[in-house]
């Protein structure tokens, strides 16, 4: 069962939490905690600047004992963006995330930010698809298939 990013977004929703590049890291962390998310898309106007994640905070702020109230998101975000399109497949996204050691992909429909998917979203999709396939095979073996 080949899934697409569009199908995942229809299931999970396309809400994306964003933060401006000039926000403090503290403000970004507060938003992440309030929304229970592990990453924010960093934007200036409608331009994508990068991703700010828990990993960025740990490796670039906390590790060096910098003040999250003084450091700006623009100073520590991951600026090298990898993105998916709505018609990207789950397999393509898994490959991109694995090869580039990233956990989140903004989804762009043209230039419009259409969503954000995580490695967890992809894993959940794969598990669900495998479960459906197993059920279909069990029904086929048991003779409970459409005639």
C-alpha positions as CSV (number, residue, x, y, z in Angstrom):
1,X,0.0,0.0,0.0
2,X,1.7,3.1,-1.2
3,X,0.9,6.2,0.8
4,X,1.4,9.8,-0.1
5,X,2.1,12.9,2.0
6,X,-1.3,14.2,1.0
7,X,-3.0,11.1,2.5
8,X,-1.1,11.5,5.7
9,X,-2.0,15.2,6.0
10,X,-5.7,14.3,5.4
11,X,-5.5,11.9,8.3
12,X,-3.5,13.9,10.8
13,X,-4.4,17.5,9.7
14,X,-2.4,20.1,8.0
15,X,-2.0,22.6,10.9
16,X,1.6,23.8,11.1
17,X,3.0,25.8,14.0
18,X,5.4,28.5,12.9
19,X,7.7,30.9,14.7
20,X,9.3,34.1,13.3
21,X,13.0,34.0,12.8
22,X,13.4,37.0,15.2
23,X,11.7,35.3,18.1
24,X,13.8,34.2,21.1
25,X,14.6,30.6,21.6
26,X,12.7,30.8,24.9
27,X,9.5,32.0,23.0
28,X,9.9,29.1,20.6
29,X,10.3,26.5,23.3
30,X,7.3,27.9,25.1
31,X,5.2,27.5,21.9
32,X,6.5,24.0,21.4
33,X,5.6,23.0,25.0
34,X,2.1,24.6,24.7
35,X,1.4,22.9,21.4
36,X,3.1,19.6,22.3
37,X,5.3,19.6,19.2
38,X,8.9,18.8,18.7
39,X,9.6,21.3,15.9
40,X,8.4,24.6,14.5
41,X,8.7,25.9,10.9
42,X,10.6,29.2,11.0
43,X,9.2,31.9,8.7
44,X,9.7,35.5,7.8
45,X,6.5,36.7,6.2
46,X,5.7,33.9,3.8
47,X,9.3,32.8,3.3
48,X,10.5,29.6,4.9
49,X,13.8,30.2,6.8
50,X,14.2,26.7,8.3
51,X,13.2,24.4,11.1
52,X,13.7,24.9,14.8
53,X,13.6,21.6,16.8
54,X,14.2,20.3,20.2
55,X,17.4,18.9,18.8
56,X,18.5,22.4,17.8
57,X,17.8,23.7,21.3
58,X,19.8,20.8,23.0
59,X,22.8,20.9,20.6
60,X,23.1,24.7,20.1
61,X,21.7,26.3,23.2
62,X,21.6,24.1,26.2
63,X,24.8,22.2,25.6
64,X,26.7,25.5,25.6
65,X,24.7,26.9,28.5
66,X,23.5,29.9,26.4
67,X,20.5,31.9,27.5
68,X,17.4,30.9,25.6
69,X,16.0,34.4,26.5
70,X,18.8,36.1,24.6
71,X,19.5,33.8,21.6
72,X,17.2,34.3,18.5
73,X,15.7,31.4,16.6
74,X,17.5,32.7,13.5
75,X,20.9,32.0,15.3
76,X,20.3,28.3,15.9
77,X,17.7,27.0,13.4
78,X,18.4,24.3,10.9
79,X,18.6,26.4,7.7
80,X,19.2,23.6,5.2
81,X,15.7,22.7,4.3
82,X,14.5,19.4,2.9
83,X,10.9,19.5,1.8
84,X,8.2,17.1,0.6
85,X,5.3,17.7,-1.9
86,X,1.8,16.5,-1.4
87,X,2.4,13.7,-4.0
88,X,5.7,12.6,-2.4
89,X,5.5,8.9,-1.3
90,X,6.0,7.7,2.2
91,X,9.0,5.7,0.9
92,X,10.6,8.8,-0.7
93,X,10.2,10.8,2.6
94,X,11.6,8.0,4.7
95,X,14.6,7.8,2.5
96,X,15.1,11.6,2.5
97,X,14.8,11.7,6.3
98,X,17.1,8.8,6.9
99,X,19.8,9.9,4.5
100,X,19.8,13.4,5.9
101,X,19.3,12.5,9.5
102,X,16.2,14.7,9.9
103,X,13.0,14.2,11.7
104,X,10.6,16.7,10.2
105,X,9.7,17.7,6.6
106,X,7.8,20.8,5.7
107,X,5.2,20.0,2.9
108,X,5.1,22.6,0.1
109,X,2.3,22.8,-2.4
110,X,4.0,25.0,-4.9
111,X,5.3,27.8,-2.6
112,X,2.5,27.4,0.0
113,X,3.3,25.7,3.3
114,X,0.7,22.8,3.2
115,X,1.8,20.9,6.3
116,X,4.6,19.3,8.3
117,X,5.3,15.6,8.6
118,X,7.5,13.9,11.1
119,X,9.3,10.5,11.1
120,X,6.6,9.4,13.6
121,X,3.8,10.2,11.1
122,X,5.5,8.1,8.5
123,X,6.1,5.2,10.9
124,X,2.4,5.3,12.0
125,X,1.3,5.3,8.4
126,X,3.5,2.2,7.6
127,X,2.2,0.4,10.6
128,X,-1.4,1.1,9.7
129,X,-0.9,0.1,6.1
130,X,0.8,-3.2,7.2
131,X,-2.0,-3.9,9.6
132,X,-4.6,-3.5,6.8
133,X,-2.6,-5.8,4.5
134,X,-2.2,-8.4,7.2
135,X,-6.0,-8.4,7.8
136,X,-6.7,-8.7,4.1
137,X,-4.3,-11.7,3.8
138,X,-5.8,-13.4,6.8
139,X,-9.3,-12.9,5.3
140,X,-8.1,-14.3,2.0
141,X,-6.5,-17.4,3.7
142,X,-9.7,-17.9,5.7
143,X,-11.8,-17.8,2.6
144,X,-13.5,-14.5,3.6
145,X,-12.7,-12.6,0.5
146,X,-15.1,-11.0,-2.0
147,X,-16.4,-13.4,-4.6
